[in-house]
Amino acid sequence: MGTTTGTPSSDIRAAIRPDMAEIPEPEAIKNAKISADALVGVPVISERMRIGRPIRIGIEAELGRTQYASWIRYTLEALRHALGKKNVQVFYLDGRGLSVALQNSEIDFFIANSHTFALQQSKTTVEQLATFLPVDALRAEEAQAGVLFMKKGALEGNMLARNDAGGSTSATTVATQRAVTSDGTATVFTSTGSRVSERQNLQHLIESLKEGGIVAVERTSLGGWLAPLALLQREGLSAQAAGRRTTFTNGDERAVLDAVLSGEAVLGILPACSLERFQEAGVVDVKRDLVIVDPQLADGLACAHSTPTYPGWAFGTTAKTDPLLKKNIGSLLFSMNADRYGGQWQFPALNRSIYDLFYELKMGPYEHLATWSLHRFMRENSEALALIIFLTFVVISYAVSLSVLVRRKTQQLRDALHDRDLVEAEAAQSRQHIANLERTGIVGQMSTIIAHELKQPLSAISNYANSLHRRTKNDKFDKESFIWALTEIANEAERASRIVDRVRSYAKHDYPPRTVTDLSVVIGNSITTFRRSRQTNAEIVVRVNPGSMAEVDAWEIELAVLNLLKNAADAISGVEKPRIEVSLVARDAKTWALSVGDNGPYISDEQLALFFKPLQTTKGAKGMGLGLSIVANIAERHAGRVTVERNGTAGVRFTITFPRLPGETEKPIEDAMLPPRMTVYEGNPKPAKSAGMLDAQIRSEVDRAAERDHPSERSDRTPGEDTPVTIHSRGFSRMLDRLEGKS
């Protein structure tokens, strides 16, 4: 200590406060000439501001060797013009000297590159007043970059030499060059002119580099080394390998260009805009002599460059500087506007890209990441380690309990299979029980039709026998009449037998084939049976046209209609002015729609949903829940379906659809789809003493209704024609009249 200044304390002060003798003013700054008219716009503040001592400004000496050195001289002259020359002291410092000066508050303001400012910001409390925006950039955040270049043909010759030495890569693939055309676009060519990818170009370049194959300015330069180093590292060349292959020229940019042009180095690295400055000076023709590696075109920096862009220089200050002085200096910086000296000061730019660069290179605040330590490894990977420990514990626990779980699950599986067999057996019994109930329900609901159909032939047999008995007692024996009556008795007995056989086969699901039938007759039979067997005061409105043909099982359709009529009668029990509507219309050329509606009470959505579910009923204890399910099955067997909807504001309407079979004498479809002729039956008829008397009563009611609806047709119709009757009622009446007429 004391060898430099004579005393240890003086050496210490010299270390923390370097003077001009230690780092001379760069020649580029000293030789820059600033015109007086360029300072006219800079306000003078020394007259209205009391300055207690000269402000001290530290300048990173490296900036004096760049193409924008004249801007530093202009900034200093503007400050001297505004504050007075005696009030401004300037110190040119290297990186270490700037750091010591800031830590010991030996300077008030400083001008440094953006990465130097970021390093100081991570160590001390400094602020950025402004950021330099060069004339070659559009934004202060995109003011700097690095350019990688090589001599045209250098890569091809290098790779061909490697092939001659035993390499296996073809010249067509590796002799890759990329150039920037006059319009600014980038093109990549091989030696044969074929295009290759930019990424392949850069990778081949890295593969060709050897010791001394790279030449750069200096290690502390942002655009001249740090930014290109991050680019090379992203392409697989480590920082250590790149350092071994690089020769530095200690800030001499011209030496970098000469080394590439002479062939001493394959790849040159310079700050962006340096090649343009050499081209303006006539040193090199970039388009003719050089190839720019991986040029970046989609940003705001006009100069050729290969790396991402970074913010410009920073004008900073310390936290201890007088706030009023900061404000005045900031206003002075923003008033400086002289593009002829390189640019202007702008508002502070974000340094996020600089910190990203530090992270990639593991330097500055991220320098600790370059070396491995157990503590940092545990801290950075604590979540992953915890997850690994947890997974290990889970695996061990699973391995220990696996055998127990397998044994337990096997027993559970056996029990489940046994339970499944029991459930399937119970389900089979339930299905069988439901099938029996359905079959029983079908036979039960057919009882009314069976009773009526059997009653007619039995009544006919009884009447024929009684008539023969009376004629015998009265000695009015007529052989022809006896033979005719006995024949009819035999026929009626055979007919009753067929009815019984039909019911038995139906109960066995032995369905007879369908035949072409007039639906008006089937519907008429259903209504006649319903009126004779059902006590109801409802008015029945029938809209059916004769000759409505379809291929159906008349027995099943009659059962379905009768079932719907019974449901309607139950629904309107107790309703004032009860009414049932039955209609058959042609929905289209291929489909019949048979509807049965009533004006019963309002039905909710929940009740509608239960209509067609087996064993679900809305009649309470009186219903079995099978009627509508059977109707749906009948509709399905006839290739149709049954639907239900609300009948306006009261009651519901059931509609059965099934295929339509046009008859030979049927009207055109346009006429068939018109509303059919309406027949109205009054309330419940009085019970008749015999089938013949009941038929007569029904015929008279139908005639009266027809006369009301169609008075012009009354005289043309035969009495009883088109009246809904059963299969036997009319024939039985004619035979009885004939037999009595012979008495």
C-alpha positions in Angstrom: 0.0 0.0 0.0 1.2 3.6 -0.6 3.2 2.7 -3.7 0.9 4.7 -6.0 0.2 7.9 -4.1 2.6 7.6 -1.2 0.2 6.7 1.6 -2.3 3.8 2.1 -5.2 6.2 2.6 -4.4 8.0 -0.6 -4.3 4.6 -2.5 -7.7 3.7 -1.1 -9.2 7.1 -2.1 -7.6 6.6 -5.6 -9.2 3.2 -5.8 -12.7 4.4 -5.1 -12.4 7.7 -6.9 -10.4 7.3 -10.1 -9.3 10.4 -11.9 -8.7 11.3 -15.6 -5.1 10.2 -15.4 -6.1 6.6 -14.8 -8.5 6.2 -17.7 -7.9 8.9 -20.4 -10.7 10.4 -22.3 -11.4 8.3 -25.4 -10.0 9.8 -28.5 -13.4 9.6 -30.3 -15.0 11.7 -27.6 -12.1 14.2 -27.4 -12.0 14.7 -31.1 -15.8 15.1 -31.6 -16.7 18.6 -32.6 -20.0 20.1 -31.4 -21.5 23.1 -33.1 -22.6 26.0 -31.0 -26.0 26.1 -32.7 -26.7 22.6 -31.5 -26.8 23.9 -27.9 -29.2 26.7 -28.6 -32.3 24.7 -27.6 -30.7 23.6 -24.3 -32.0 25.8 -21.5 -29.5 27.5 -19.1 -30.5 26.7 -15.5 -27.3 27.7 -13.6 -28.6 31.3 -13.2 -31.8 30.3 -11.4 -30.5 27.2 -9.6 -28.0 27.4 -6.8 -25.3 24.7 -7.2 -23.4 24.1 -4.0 -20.7 22.0 -5.6 -19.9 20.7 -9.1 -21.9 17.7 -10.1 -19.9 14.6 -10.8 -20.7 12.5 -13.8 -19.1 9.1 -14.4 -18.9 7.7 -17.9 -18.2 4.1 -18.9 -15.1 4.5 -21.0 -16.1 1.6 -23.3 -18.8 3.8 -24.8 -16.2 6.2 -26.1 -15.0 3.5 -28.6 -18.4 3.1 -30.3 -19.9 4.9 -33.3 -22.0 7.1 -31.0 -19.1 8.6 -29.1 -20.0 12.1 -30.5 -23.3 11.8 -28.6 -21.5 11.6 -25.3 -19.5 14.7 -26.2 -22.7 16.5 -27.2 -24.4 15.5 -23.9 -21.5 16.8 -21.8 -21.3 20.0 -23.8 -25.1 20.5 -23.3 -24.8 20.0 -19.6 -21.8 22.4 -19.3 -23.8 24.9 -21.4 -26.8 24.7 -19.0 -24.9 24.4 -15.7 -21.7 26.1 -16.4 -18.4 24.4 -17.1 -17.1 24.8 -13.6 -20.1 23.0 -12.3 -19.6 19.7 -14.3 -16.9 17.2 -13.5 -16.5 14.1 -15.7 -14.8 10.8 -14.8 -14.1 8.0 -17.4 -14.3 4.7 -15.5 -14.1 1.1 -16.3 -16.7 -1.4 -15.0 -15.0 -1.9 -11.7 -14.2 1.7 -11.1 -17.9 2.7 -11.9 -19.1 0.1 -9.4 -16.8 1.3 -6.6 -17.7 4.9 -7.3 -21.4 4.2 -7.0 -21.1 2.1 -3.9 -19.2 4.9 -2.2 -21.4 7.7 -3.6 -18.4 9.4 -5.3 -20.4 10.3 -8.4 -23.9 11.9 -8.8 -24.8 10.8 -12.3 -23.4 8.3 -14.8 -23.7 7.2 -18.4 -23.3 3.4 -18.9 -24.4 0.7 -21.3 -27.7 -0.9 -20.5 -26.2 -4.1 -19.2 -23.7 -2.2 -17.0 -26.6 -0.2 -15.5 -28.5 -3.5 -14.9 -25.5 -4.9 -13.1 -25.2 -1.8 -10.9 -29.0 -1.8 -10.3 -28.7 -5.4 -8.9 -25.9 -4.3 -6.5 -26.8 -0.7 -5.4 -29.7 1.7 -5.4 -29.6 3.5 -8.7 -32.2 5.1 -10.8 -32.5 5.6 -14.6 -33.3 9.1 -15.7 -33.2 8.5 -19.5 -32.4 6.0 -22.2 -30.4 6.7 -25.4 -32.3 6.3 -28.7 -29.9 6.2 -31.6 -31.0 7.4 -35.1 -30.8 3.8 -36.4 -33.6 2.5 -34.0 -37.3 3.2 -33.7 -37.6 2.5 -30.0 -35.2 2.9 -27.1 -35.9 -0.8 -26.2 -34.5 -1.9 -29.5 -31.4 0.3 -29.7 -28.6 -2.3 -29.5 -27.8 -5.8 -30.9 -24.9 -7.8 -32.2 -24.1 -8.9 -35.8 -22.4 -12.2 -36.8 -20.8 -12.1 -40.2 -18.3 -14.0 -42.3 -16.5 -13.6 -45.6 -18.3 -14.9 -48.6 -17.2 -18.4 -49.5 -15.4 -18.8 -46.2 -17.8 -21.4 -44.8 -17.8 -23.4 -48.0 -14.0 -23.5 -48.2 -13.8 -24.5 -44.5 -16.3 -27.3 -44.9 -14.8 -28.6 -48.1 -11.4 -28.8 -46.3 -13.1 -30.9 -43.6 -14.5 -33.2 -46.3 -11.0 -33.6 -47.9 -9.8 -34.6 -44.5 -12.2 -37.4 -44.3 -15.6 -35.8 -43.5 -18.7 -37.3 -44.9 -20.9 -34.2 -45.3 -21.6 -33.2 -48.9 -20.6 -29.9 -50.3 -24.1 -29.2 -51.4 -25.4 -29.5 -47.9 -22.7 -27.7 -45.9 -21.6 -25.0 -48.4 -24.3 -22.7 -47.0 -24.4 -18.9 -47.1 -27.0 -16.3 -46.3 -27.1 -12.8 -47.6 -29.2 -9.7 -47.1 -30.5 -8.4 -50.4 -31.0 -4.8 -51.3 -34.6 -4.7 -50.3 -33.7 -6.0 -46.8 -34.9 -9.5 -47.2 -32.8 -12.5 -46.2 -32.0 -15.4 -48.5 -30.1 -18.6 -47.8 -28.3 -20.5 -50.6 -26.0 -23.5 -50.9 -23.1 -23.7 -53.3 -25.5 -25.1 -55.9 -28.2 -22.5 -55.3 -30.7 -24.6 -53.5 -32.4 -23.1 -50.4 -31.8 -24.5 -46.9 -33.2 -23.5 -43.6 -31.8 -20.7 -41.5 -31.4 -23.0 -38.5 -29.4 -25.5 -40.5 -27.2 -22.7 -41.8 -26.3 -21.5 -38.2 -25.7 -25.1 -37.0 -23.3 -25.8 -39.9 -21.5 -22.6 -39.1 -21.0 -23.6 -35.4 -19.8 -27.1 -36.5 -17.1 -25.5 -38.7 -15.6 -23.3 -35.9 -12.2 -24.2 -34.5 -9.7 -22.6 -32.2 -9.4 -19.0 -33.2 -12.3 -19.3 -35.6 -14.2 -16.4 -33.9 -13.0 -12.8 -33.5 -14.8 -10.2 -31.3 -14.3 -6.8 -29.8 -14.1 -7.4 -26.0 -15.8 -9.5 -23.4 -17.6 -6.6 -21.7 -19.4 -5.4 -24.9 -23.1 -6.0 -25.0 -23.5 -6.1 -28.8 -19.9 -7.1 -29.4 -19.9 -10.2 -27.3 -22.6 -10.9 -24.7 -25.7 -10.9 -27.0 -23.9 -13.0 -29.7 -22.6 -15.4 -27.0 -26.3 -16.0 -25.9 -27.2 -16.8 -29.5 -24.3 -19.2 -29.9 -25.2 -20.9 -26.6 -28.8 -21.4 -27.7 -27.5 -23.2 -30.8 -25.5 -25.6 -28.7 -22.1 -23.9 -28.3 -21.4 -23.5 -24.6 -19.9 -20.3 -23.2 -16.7 -22.0 -22.3 -16.3 -23.5 -25.8 -17.1 -20.1 -27.4 -14.5 -18.4 -25.2 -11.8 -20.8 -26.2 -12.5 -20.3 -29.9 -12.7 -16.5 -29.8 -9.9 -13.9 -30.1 -10.7 -10.4 -28.7 -9.2 -7.2 -30.2 -9.6 -5.1 -27.0 -12.2 -2.7 -28.5 -10.7 -2.4 -32.0 -13.6 -3.0 -34.3 -11.6 -2.5 -37.5 -9.3 -5.4 -36.4 -12.4 -7.7 -36.2 -13.4 -6.8 -39.8 -9.8 -7.2 -41.1 -9.4 -10.7 -39.5 -12.6 -11.9 -41.3 -11.7 -10.4 -44.6 -8.2 -11.8 -44.5 -9.4 -15.3 -43.6 -7.7 -15.4 -40.2 -11.1 -16.0 -38.6 -14.3 -17.6 -39.9 -16.8 -15.7 -37.9 -16.7 -12.0 -36.8 -18.7 -10.4 -34.1 -19.4 -6.6 -33.9 -22.0 -4.4 -32.4 -24.9 -3.7 -34.7 -24.4 -0.7 -37.1 -20.6 -1.1 -37.1 -20.6 -2.7 -40.6 -22.7 0.1 -41.9 -20.2 2.7 -40.6 -17.3 0.8 -42.2 -19.3 0.7 -45.5 -19.9 4.5 -45.3 -16.2 4.9 -44.8 -15.4 2.8 -47.9 -13.7 0.1 -46.0 -15.9 -2.8 -47.1 -18.9 -3.5 -49.3 -21.2 -5.6 -47.1 -23.3 -7.1 -49.9 -20.4 -8.0 -52.0 -17.8 -9.1 -49.4 -19.7 -10.4 -46.4 -22.5 -12.8 -45.4 -24.7 -11.8 -42.4 -25.5 -14.9 -40.3 -29.2 -15.3 -39.3 -30.2 -11.7 -39.9 -33.1 -10.4 -37.9 -35.6 -8.3 -39.8 -38.8 -8.0 -37.8 -37.8 -5.4 -35.3 -37.1 -1.7 -35.0 -33.3 -1.6 -35.5 -32.4 -0.6 -39.1 -28.9 -1.9 -39.0 -28.0 -5.5 -40.0 -28.0 -7.7 -36.8 -28.1 -11.3 -35.8 -29.2 -11.2 -32.2 -32.3 -9.9 -30.5 -32.4 -6.2 -29.7 -31.7 -4.6 -26.3 -32.2 -1.1 -24.7 -29.8 1.7 -25.4 -27.4 3.4 -23.0 -28.7 4.5 -19.6 -28.3 7.9 -18.0 -28.5 7.0 -14.3 -28.2 8.6 -10.9 -27.8 7.5 -7.3 -30.4 7.5 -4.6 -28.6 10.2 -2.6 -28.6 12.8 -5.4 -30.7 15.9 -4.7 -34.2 15.3 -6.1 -34.4 18.8 -7.5 -31.1 18.3 -9.2 -32.4 15.0 -10.7 -35.5 16.8 -12.0 -33.4 19.6 -13.7 -30.9 17.2 -15.2 -33.8 15.1 -16.5 -35.4 18.1 -18.2 -32.1 19.0 -19.7 -31.7 15.5 -21.2 -35.1 15.5 -22.8 -34.4 19.0 -24.3 -31.4 17.6 -26.2 -32.3 16.8 -29.7 -29.5 16.6 -32.2 -29.9 13.6 -34.6 -26.7 14.7 -36.4 -24.7 13.6 -33.3 -26.3 10.2 -33.1 -29.8 10.3 -31.5 -31.6 11.7 -28.5 -32.5 10.9 -24.9 -35.8 9.2 -24.3 -37.9 8.2 -21.2 -36.3 5.2 -19.4 -36.8 1.8 -21.1 -37.5 -1.5 -19.4 -34.5 -3.7 -18.9 -36.4 -7.0 -18.9 -34.5 -8.2 -22.0 -31.2 -7.5 -20.2 -32.1 -9.6 -17.2 -33.2 -12.4 -19.5 -29.8 -12.2 -21.1 -28.1 -12.4 -17.7 -30.2 -15.4 -16.9 -29.2 -17.2 -20.1 -25.5 -16.5 -19.5 -25.7 -17.1 -15.7 -24.0 -13.8 -14.9 -24.7 -10.7 -12.8 -27.6 -11.4 -10.4 -27.8 -15.0 -11.7 -24.1 -15.7 -11.4 -24.8 -18.1 -8.6 -26.6 -20.4 -11.1 -23.4 -21.1 -12.9 -22.1 -23.3 -10.0 -23.9 -26.2 -8.4 -24.7 -26.3 -4.7 -26.7 -28.7 -2.7 -28.6 -25.9 -0.9 -29.6 -24.2 -4.2 -30.5 -27.5 -5.7 -32.8 -28.3 -2.8 -34.3 -24.8 -2.9 -35.0 -24.8 -6.6 -36.3 -28.3 -6.8 -38.1 -28.5 -3.5 -41.5 -29.2 -5.1 -40.1 -31.9 -7.4 -38.2 -33.5 -4.5 -41.3 -33.5 -2.3 -43.3 -35.0 -5.2 -40.7 -37.7 -5.7 -40.6 -38.5 -1.9 -44.4 -38.7 -1.9 -44.5 -40.9 -4.9 -41.9 -43.2 -3.4 -43.9 -43.5 -0.2 -47.1 -44.2 -2.3 -45.3 -46.9 -4.3 -43.9 -48.6 -1.2 -47.2 -48.4 0.6 -48.9 -49.9 -2.5 -46.3 -52.7 -2.8 -46.8 -53.6 0.9 -50.6 -53.6 0.7 -50.9 -55.1 -2.8 -51.2 -58.7 -1.8 -53.8 -57.9 0.9 -55.8 -55.8 -1.5 -55.7 -58.5 -4.2 -57.0 -61.1 -1.8 -59.7 -58.8 -0.5 -60.8 -57.8 -4.0 -60.8 -61.4 -5.1 -63.2 -62.3 -2.4 -65.3 -59.2 -3.1 -65.4 -60.2 -6.8 -66.7 -63.7 -5.8 -69.4 -62.2 -3.6 -70.3 -59.7 -6.4 -70.6 -62.5 -8.9 -72.8 -64.5 -6.5 -75.0 -61.4 -5.9 -75.2 -60.8 -9.6 -76.5 -64.3 -10.2 -79.1 -63.8 -7.5 -80.1 -60.4 -9.0 -80.4 -61.9 -12.5 -82.5 -64.8 -11.2 -84.8 -62.3 -9.4 -84.9 -60.1 -12.6 -85.9 -63.2 -14.7 -88.6 -64.0 -12.2 -89.8 -60.4 -12.2 -89.9 -60.3 -16.0 -91.8 -63.5 -16.0 -94.2 -62.1 -13.5 -94.7 -58.9 -15.5 -95.3 -61.0 -18.6 -97.9 -63.0 -16.8 -99.5 -59.8 -15.5 -99.6 -58.4 -19.0 -101.1 -61.5 -20.4 -103.6 -61.6 -17.6 -104.3 -57.9 -18.1 -104.9 -58.5 -21.8 -107.4 -61.3 -21.2 -109.0 -59.3 -18.4 -109.4 -56.2 -20.5 -110.8 -58.3 -23.3 -113.5 -59.7 -21.0 -116.1 -57.1 -22.1 -115.6 -57.9 -25.8 -115.6 -61.6 -25.1 -118.8 -61.4 -23.0 -120.5 -59.3 -25.7 -119.4 -61.6 -28.6 -120.3 -64.8 -26.8 -123.6 -63.3 -25.6 -124.8 -62.7 -29.1 -124.4 -66.2 -30.5 -125.7 -67.6 -27.2 -128.7 -65.3 -27.3 -129.4 -66.3 -30.9 -129.2 -70.0 -30.1 -131.6 -69.4 -27.1 -134.0 -67.4 -29.3 -134.0 -69.9 -32.1 -134.6 -72.8 -29.6 -137.4 -70.9 -27.8 -139.0 -70.1 -31.2 -138.9 -73.8 -32.2 -140.2 -74.8 -28.8 -143.2 -72.4 -29.1 -143.9 -73.5 -32.7 -143.8 -77.2 -31.6 -146.2 -76.5 -28.7 -148.6 -74.7 -31.0 -148.4 -77.5 -33.6 -147.0 -75.1 -36.2 -144.3 -77.4 -37.4 -142.6 -76.2 -40.6 -139.9 -78.5 -41.8 -138.1 -75.7 -43.8 -138.1 -73.3 -41.0 -136.9 -76.0 -38.6 -134.0 -76.9 -40.8 -133.1 -73.2 -41.3 -133.3 -72.5 -37.5 -131.2 -75.6 -36.6 -128.6 -74.6 -39.2 -128.4 -71.2 -37.7 -128.1 -72.7 -34.2 -125.2 -74.8 -35.4 -123.5 -71.8 -37.0 -123.9 -69.7 -33.9 -122.5 -72.5 -31.8 -119.5 -72.8 -34.1 -119.0 -69.0 -34.0 -118.9 -69.0 -30.2 -116.3 -71.8 -30.3 -114.1 -69.7 -32.6 -114.4 -66.8 -30.2 -113.1 -68.9 -27.4 -110.3 -70.3 -29.5 -109.3 -66.8 -30.5 -109.1 -65.6 -26.8 -107.0 -68.7 -25.9 -104.5 -68.2 -28.8 -104.3 -64.5 -28.0 -103.5 -65.2 -24.4 -100.7 -67.5 -25.6 -99.2 -64.7 -27.8 -100.2 -66.8 -30.9 -101.2 -63.8 -33.0 -103.3 -64.4 -36.1 -102.2 -62.8 -39.4 -103.4 -59.2 -40.2 -106.0 -58.7 -42.9 -107.2 -55.7 -44.9 -110.0 -54.2 -42.9 -112.3 -51.2 -43.0 -111.3 -49.2 -39.9 -114.7 -47.5 -39.7 -116.3 -51.0 -39.0 -113.6 -51.8 -36.4 -114.1 -48.4 -34.6 -117.9 -48.8 -34.8 -117.7 -52.2 -33.2 -115.5 -50.7 -30.4 -118.0 -47.9 -29.8 -121.0 -50.3 -29.8 -119.3 -52.6 -27.3 -118.3 -49.7 -25.1 -121.8 -48.2 -25.1 -123.4 -51.5 -24.3 -121.0 -52.4 -21.6 -120.0 -49.0 -20.1 -122.3 -46.9 -17.9 -121.4 -43.3 -18.8 -123.2 -40.1 -19.5 -120.5 -38.8 -21.8 -121.4 -37.6 -25.3 -119.4 -39.5 -27.9 -118.4 -37.6 -31.0 -117.2 -39.9 -33.8 -115.4 -38.5 -36.9 -114.8 -41.5 -39.2 -115.3 -42.0 -42.9 -116.4 -45.4 -44.3 -114.0 -47.2 -46.5 -110.9 -46.3 -44.4 -108.8 -49.4 -45.2 -105.7 -50.7 -43.4 -104.0 -54.0 -43.0 -104.6 -54.7 -39.2 -105.7 -57.3 -36.7 -109.3 -56.0 -36.1 -109.4 -57.8 -32.8 -106.3 -55.9 -31.5 -107.4 -52.5 -32.9 -110.9 -53.0 -31.4 -109.2 -53.8 -28.0 -107.0 -50.7 -28.2 -109.8 -48.4 -29.0 -112.0 -49.9 -26.3 -109.2 -49.5 -23.7 -108.8 -45.8 -24.6 -112.5 -45.3 -24.4 -112.6 -46.8 -21.0 -109.7 -44.7 -19.8 -111.5 -41.6 -21.2 -114.7 -42.5 -19.4 -112.8 -42.9 -16.1 -111.1 -39.6 -16.6 -114.3 -37.6 -17.2 -116.2 -39.2 -14.3 -117.8 -36.3 -12.4 -117.0 -33.7 -15.1 -119.8 -31.4 -16.1 -120.9 -32.0 -19.7 -118.5 -35.0 -20.3 -117.4 -35.5 -23.8 -115.3 -38.1 -25.7 -114.0 -37.5 -29.2 -113.0 -40.4 -31.6 -111.5 -39.5 -35.0 -109.7 -41.2 -37.8 -107.9 -39.0 -40.3 -105.2 -39.6 -42.9 -102.1 -37.8 -41.6 -100.4 -38.3 -45.0 -100.6 -40.6 -48.0 -99.1 -43.5 -45.9 -100.3 -43.0 -42.4 -103.6 -43.2 -40.4 -104.0 -41.3 -37.2 -106.6 -42.7 -34.8 -107.3 -40.3 -31.9 -109.3 -40.6 -28.7 -109.7 -37.5 -26.6 -111.6 -36.3 -23.5 -112.4 -33.2 -21.6 -111.2 -34.5 -18.2 -109.2 -32.6 -15.6 -105.8 -31.0 -16.2 -102.9 -33.5 -16.4 -99.5 -32.5 -15.1 -96.2 -33.3 -16.8 -95.4 -35.9 -14.1 -98.6 -37.7 -14.8 -98.1 -37.6 -18.5 -94.7 -39.2 -18.0 -96.3 -42.2 -16.1 -98.9 -43.0 -18.8 -96.9 -45.7 -20.7 -94.8 -47.1 -17.9 -95.8 -50.7 -17.0 -97.3 -51.1 -13.5 -97.7 -47.3 -13.2 -101.2 -46.0 -13.0 -103.1 -42.8 -12.3 -106.3 -44.5 -11.2 -105.1 -45.4 -7.7 -106.1 -48.8 -6.3 -108.5 -49.4 -9.2 -105.9 -49.6 -11.9 -103.2 -52.2 -12.7 -100.9 -50.0 -14.8 -101.1 -52.3 -17.9 -103.7 -50.7 -20.1 -101.7 -48.1 -21.9 -98.7 -50.3 -22.0 -100.8 -52.9 -23.9 -102.1 -50.2 -26.3 -98.5 -49.2 -27.0 -97.5 -52.8 -27.7 -100.5 -53.2 -30.1 -99.4 -50.0 -31.9 -95.8 -51.3 -32.2 -97.0 -54.6 -33.6 -98.8 -52.6 -36.3 -95.6 -50.7 -37.2 -96.9 -47.6 -35.5 -96.8 -45.8 -32.2 -99.0 -44.1 -29.7 -98.6 -40.6 -28.3 -100.3 -38.5 -25.7 -100.8 -34.8 -25.4 -103.0 -32.3 -23.6 -106.4 -31.8 -25.3 -106.3 -28.1 -25.1 -106.9 -26.8 -21.6 -108.7 -29.9 -20.3 -108.2 -33.6 -20.7 -105.8 -35.5 -22.9 -105.7 -36.9 -26.4 -104.2 -40.3 -27.3 -103.2 -40.9 -31.0 -102.4 -44.2 -32.6 -100.6 -44.1 -35.9 -100.2 -47.1 -38.3 -99.7 -47.6 -42.0 -102.5 -46.6 -44.3 -103.8 -48.8 -47.2 -105.7 -46.8 -49.8 -108.8 -48.7 -51.1 -109.8 -48.9 -54.8 -112.8 -46.7 -54.3 -111.2 -44.3 -51.8 -111.2 -40.6 -52.5 -107.9 -38.8 -53.4 -105.6 -38.1 -50.5 -106.5 -34.4 -50.6 -110.1 -35.3 -49.9 -109.2 -38.0 -47.5 -107.3 -35.6 -45.3 -110.4 -33.3 -45.0 -112.4 -33.5 -41.7 -114.5 -36.7 -41.8 -118.2 -36.9 -41.3 -119.2 -36.5 -37.7 -121.6 -38.8 -35.8 -122.8 -37.8 -32.3 -124.0 -40.3 -29.7 -126.0 -39.0 -26.8 -125.5 -40.0 -23.2 -125.8 -43.5 -21.7 -128.6 -45.5 -23.5 -131.2 -47.2 -21.4 -130.6 -51.0 -21.0 -132.4 -53.0 -23.7 -134.2 -56.3 -23.0 -132.6 -58.1 -25.9 -129.8 -57.7 -28.4 -132.3 -57.0 -31.2 -134.0 -54.3 -29.2 -130.5 -52.8 -28.3 -129.5 -52.7 -32.0 -132.7 -51.0 -32.9 -132.2 -48.4 -30.2 -128.6 -47.7 -31.4 -129.8 -47.5 -35.0 -132.4 -45.0 -34.1 -129.9 -42.9 -32.2 -127.5 -42.9 -35.1 -130.2 -42.0 -37.5 -131.2 -39.1 -35.4 -127.7 -37.9 -35.1 -127.1 -38.3 -38.9 -130.3 -36.4 -39.6 -129.0 -33.5 -37.5 -125.6 -33.5 -39.2 -126.6 -34.4 -42.8 -130.4 -33.8 -43.3 -130.0 -34.0 -47.1 -128.8 -37.5 -46.8 -131.5 -38.9 -44.5 -133.9 -40.1 -47.2 -131.2 -41.8 -49.3 -129.8 -44.0 -46.5 -131.0 -47.4 -45.7 -132.0 -47.5 -42.0 -129.1 -48.9 -40.0 -126.5 -48.4 -42.7 -123.2 -47.0 -41.5 -124.3 -47.6 -38.0 -121.5 -48.9 -35.7 -122.6 -52.4 -34.8 -120.9 -55.6 -33.8 -120.1 -58.4 -36.2 -123.4 -60.3 -35.3 -126.0 -57.8 -34.4 -127.5 -57.0 -37.8 -127.5 -60.6 -39.1 -129.0 -61.9 -36.0 -131.9 -59.3 -36.2 -132.6 -60.3 -39.8 -132.6 -64.0 -39.0 -134.9 -63.5 -36.0 -137.4 -61.5 -38.1 -137.4 -64.2 -40.8 -138.1 -66.9 -38.2 -140.9 -65.0 -36.5 -142.4 -64.1 -39.9 -143.0 -67.7 -40.7 -145.0 -68.2 -37.5 
